[in-house]
Amino acid sequence: MGEKITLSVIKADVGGYVGHSDTHPALLSKAEECLEKAKKKGLLVDYCRSKVGDDIALIMTHKRGADNEDIHRFAWETFEETTEVAKEYGQYGAGQDLLAEAFSGNVKGMGPGVAEMEFEERPSEPVLIFLADKTEPGAWNYPLYKMFADPFNTAGLVIDPKMHDGFNFEVHDLFERKKVVFSCPEDVYDMLIFIGAPSRYVIKNVFRKDGDIAAATSTQRLALIAGRYVGKDDPVMIVRCQSGLPAVGEALEPFAFPHTVAGWMRGSHHGPLMPVSLKEDTPTRFDGPPRVVAHGFQITKGKLIGPRDMFADLSYDRARKIALAAADYLRRHGPFEPHRLPLDEMEYTTMPQVMEKLKDRFEVAD
């Protein structure tokens, strides 16, 4: 058996440059400085500092397990330090994802997005880490279904004996704070009823039938935590690949179709999730459209060998063109649905105030 390692990806928006479009190099330098100190102190085995749009991502390997207080405290304090730099540079929305005044043992529920998994390293351990900007955690439902349950996407479900029994999906109800596990393929139709509503039901983890973890996502929704609109959630996802799991190409294939997600401008619009290279991760058109980057790593003894920019491949050019055409189509709707989110998703915007203002003007209709 390989060495047991924990992979933690913790991401937050601590200040945008300019507006919500990018992250200032000074913030990234501060994050890098903090990560290097943590590695030298022995807290981390390895790290990669990354970003997408106006979000900073801390990609870390360590041997302390998931939900470790020391790791989460380090991430929180790093985001506090980068927030101070953001304030110094007058960055937009400085510290907007830090919803608590002080660390309380775990960053979950405090604003930052968190995806973690602990596993035994295989002789070859290819891992993909996806970072999205201007969307919500449910954005991963469609690609995870395609990767782990759709044989038209993942040939291994049909022809690889190690995958033929399928996978278990752990689905969370973000409103009721409950979870359920679906065993696929036998539960696939039942599961689709729920994950087809990604604003409420989100795939948190995917497991092999033997219990080995295959994928993990962040499920934090800022508005549900804060009770008001404070920015979109900009989720992260980890997917292990090969050797009884989807091949790297099978895990990337769902993003060849830029599916519609919630988020975009002011977190209140539907738009296409556009796969982009690390050089094209800065959303500016109507603060979007929503986008996703993919980092490829080989993990060896906890070392992050990489990253490779997986969406820099020209074969995703057509997906980008489809996304731009979809963006044109949806933008023409302006404030009308389906571009704007439905009313039940607008409760953290100006909608409640407008309803209160006009409540006495509504009369009984014949």
HUMOSUL-V955465 format. One line per field, one symbol per residue. ss: DSSP state (H for helix, E for strand, C for the rest). phi: phi as a letter, one per 30 degrees, with the letter a starting at -180 (. if undefined). psi: psi as a letter, one per 30 degrees, with the letter a starting at -180 (. if undefined). A space follows every 10 residues. Layout:
ss=???
phi=???
psi=???
//
This chain:
ss=CCCEEEEEEE EECCCECCCC CCCCHHHHHH HHHHHHHHHH CCCCCEEEEE EECCEEEEEE EECCCCCCHH HHHHHHHHHH HHHHHHHHCC CECCCCCCCC CCCCCCCCCC CCEEEEEEEE CCCCCEEEEE EEECECCCHH HHHHHHHHHC CCCCCHHHHC CCCCCCEEEE EEECCCCEEE EEEECCCHHH HHHHHCCCCC EEEEEEEECC CCEEEEECCC CHHHHHCCCC CCCCCEEEEE CCCCCCCHHH HHHHHHCCCE EEECHHHCEE EECEECCHHH CCCCECCECC EEEEEEEEEE CCEEEEEEEH HHCHHHHHHH HHHHHHHHHH HCCCCCCCCE CCHHHCCCCC HHHHHHHHHH HCCCCC
phi=.dddbcccbb bacclcbcic cabdeddddd dddddddddd djdcdaabdb abhccccccb cabcididdd dddedddddd ddddddddci ddieiddcdc dbdbjaddic kddbbbacad ddebbdbcbc bcbiabeddd eddddddcbc ddccdedccc edcddjbccc cccddchbbb ccccddcddd ddedddcddc cbddbbbddd jddcabbcbd ceddddiadb jddhdbbcbd bihibededd ddeeddcddd bckhdhibbd addcdbdddb ccdbdhhade bbcbccbccb hidcdkccdd cddddcdddd dddddddedd dddhdcdddd ddedccdccd eedddddced cdbdcd
psi=llkklkjkjk kljgkljkbg flkkfeeeee eeeeeeeeee fgekellkka lkbgkkkjjk kaggllgkee eeeeeeeeee eeeeeeeegh lkhkgffjfl flkgfkfkgf elkkklkklk klekikkkjk klkhalefff eeeeeeeffj ffejfffefj fffffalkkj kkjfefhllk kkjkffgeee efeeffiffe kkjelkklfg fkkelklkgk jeefefglkg llfillkkkk lliglkleee ffefffjilk lkcbkggglk lkjkkllffh gjkfjhhblk lklkkkkkkj hfkjjalkjf gfkffgeeee eeeeeeeeee fffbgkkgek lleffgfgbf eeeeeeegef fklkk.
//
